Amino acid sequence: MKTLGLLAVGQSPRLDYGPVIRALAGPSVHVTEKGLLDGLSREEMEALAPRSSSEHPVISRLDDGSSVVMSKPLLTGLVNAKLREFSAEGVDVAVLMCTGAFEGVVCPKSLTLLSGRDIIDGCVRAAVPAGSRLGALVPLASQEAFTGRKFEDMGYEVVTAHASPYGDRAELERAAVTLRGCGAVVLHCMGYTREHREFIAQASGAMVLQSSALVGHVCAELLSER
């Protein structure tokens, strides 16, 4: 039996995407989870906050239902430490469950590391023709510029909107209005669920790509014995 390690930006286990990926991978794949913030105090988490507007922010849900905003560059050391733990535990494949890129990541040779960002970007390129009007839904307003530029560089006419997957429905409804008229929408955070996907699809009329489900399908193809 192969072992898949899910590395969350926040705390583990993740009840939003964990069950989705387990169901897609099937019984022949053992799934284990770690979170970058596992075992950290609230003060230690707050110390990871962005220090300036130029630092790419990421948001993640905590076990108590609250969320925390962090600077992605400050997380690299935690990523490398968790990857070493996965390697020591005999994990075959690990996935960094984030739609953003991390610089300075060092993966042990015994471990295959998949990038959530690379999977999502590859699926967008495969499913959405260049030049199309692409909607990108992100959790934070401060993430819109970073994400918009990325997809523009990939050749799309980009419309961005924000709504936290851990927020209220009103925020999601406002985002859906902005995304109307797009040919496709990518839910650019692993925290968005099937419910979010279905709501945005119905409200915007667009084809919607759910990041966590895309990762789950790729992992199933790589590891499942079904």
N, C-alpha and C positions, 0 to 999 in steps of 0.2 A: 504494500500500500504506500503510495506517495504522500508526502506531507507538504501542505501549502501553508505558508506563513503570511498572515495579513498584518501589515504594519500601519497602524492608525496614527494620524497626526495628533489625536487627542488621547483619550483613555480607552481601554479595552475591558471587556468585550463590547463590540458595537452591535446594538440591537437593530440598527437601521439597515446596514448593508451586510452584516455577518450572515443572517439567515438566507439572504438572497444568494450569496455566493456559495454557501453550503448546499443549497438546493440545486443550483446549476452544476456544481462539481460532482454531486452524487456520492453514494456510499463508498465508492472505491478510493476517495480522496479524504485524508484526514486534514482538517483545517484547524490551525491554531492561531491565536491572535496575541499581539502585543501593541501597546500604545506608547507613544513618545512621552506622555505625561504620567504614565503609571508610576505611582509611588511618590510623586512630587506634591509638595504643599502648595496651597493657594499662593503664598508669597513667591515661591520658586516659579510658578506659572506666570505670575504677573511680571516677573523679571524678564520674561521672554517677549514682552510687548514690543511692537515696532518703536524704534527710537527716532525715526524721522519718516516723512511722507515718501521718501525714495525707497524705503525698505518694503518689499512685497509682503502684504499681510495675509495671514491665513486664519481661518476661524474653525473651531472644532467644538463639538458638544462634550460636556463632562457627564460623569455618572449621575450627578444630582439634577440633571436636566438643564443646567445653565450652560453658557458657552464662554469661550475665551478666545481673544484675538492675539495672535503671536506674529513675530517677525520670522519669516522663513529662513533667512540666513543664520539666525540664532539656533535653529533646530538641527543643523547638520551633525553636530557632535552627538546628539541624542540618536539620530538615525544610525550612525555608524556603530554606536554601542549596542543598539537593539539587533542590528544585523549580525554582530558577533555572537550575541546570545542565540539567535536562530541557528547559526552555523554550529555552535557547540551542542545544540539540541538535535542535530541531524535533520533539520528541515531541508527539503529538496529545492523548493522554489519559494521565494518571498516576493510579495508585491507591496510597493510603497503606495499606500492608498491615498494619493493626493493627485490632483489634476495639475499641480505646479511642478516646476523643475527644481531640483536641489543641486547646488554646486558643491564639490568637495566630498561627495559620497564615496566611500571605499567599501567594497563588498568582498568578503572572504572568498577565496577561490573555490571552496567546497559548496558554495551557495549560488544558485542562479537568481538574479534579481530582475524583476520586471518593474518597469516604470508605469504607474497609472497614467501619467501625462502622455507618454508615448503611445499607449494603447488607445486613449481617447482621441488624440490627434490623428492617429492612423485610421481609426474608424470614421472620423469626420471626413478625412480626405477620400476614403473609399466610398462613403455613402452620399456625400454632398458635392456636386460638380463645382469646380473653381468658377468664381464669378457670381455664384448664387448669393442671395441675401440670407445670411446666417445669423440667427439670434443666439446670443450667449447669456445665459442666466447665471449670475454669480451671487454669493451670499452678501457681499459688502459693496457699498458704493465705491469705496477706495480701490476695489479690485477691477472695476470696469475698464479703466484705462489700460492696465497691464494686459488683461485678457483680450480686449478689443484690438490692441496692436498686434498681438500674436496671431490672431485669425486674419487680420488684414494682411500681414506678411505672408500668410498662407494663400492669399489670393481671393479672399471673400469680401463682399460688402457686408459689414458687420453692424448689427444692432445689439447693444448691450442693455441689460436691465439687472436689478439686484433685488433679491428677496432671500433672507436667511432661511435655510431649511429648518431652523429651530425657532422661527418667528411665527407671527400670526397670519391668518388667511388673507387679511386685507392687504398686506405687503405683497403677497403672491398675486393677488388680483390686479394690483396696479402694474406689476411687472408684466403680466399676461397681456394687458392692453398695449404696452410698449412693443411687445413682440409680435403683434398681429401683422400679417403681411409677409413674414419671413417664410422662406421655403422649408427651412429646418431650424430647430432650436437644440442646442446642446446644454444640458444641465451640468454646468461646469463646477461641480463639487460632489464628492462621494456621499455627502449627507442627504442629497435629494433621494426620495423614495419613489416607489411605484405610484403612490398616491399623487405626489408632485407631478410626475410624468403625465399621468392621466388628466390632471387638472389643466396643465399647460397645453396639452394637445387639444383638449376640447375648447379651451378659451381662446387659443391663438389660431387654431386650424392648421398648425404646422406639424410636420414629422418631428418627433422628439427623441433625442438620444439621451438615455440615462447612464451616467458614467459608471456607477457601480455594477449595473447589469452587463455593460460591455466588458468590464474587467472579468466578471464571473464567467461569461461565455468563453473568453479567450483562455482562462485558466482551465475550464472544463475540457476544452479541446486539447490542451497540452498534457493534462494529468489524468483525466478520467479514463477508466478502463471499460466503461459501458459501451 
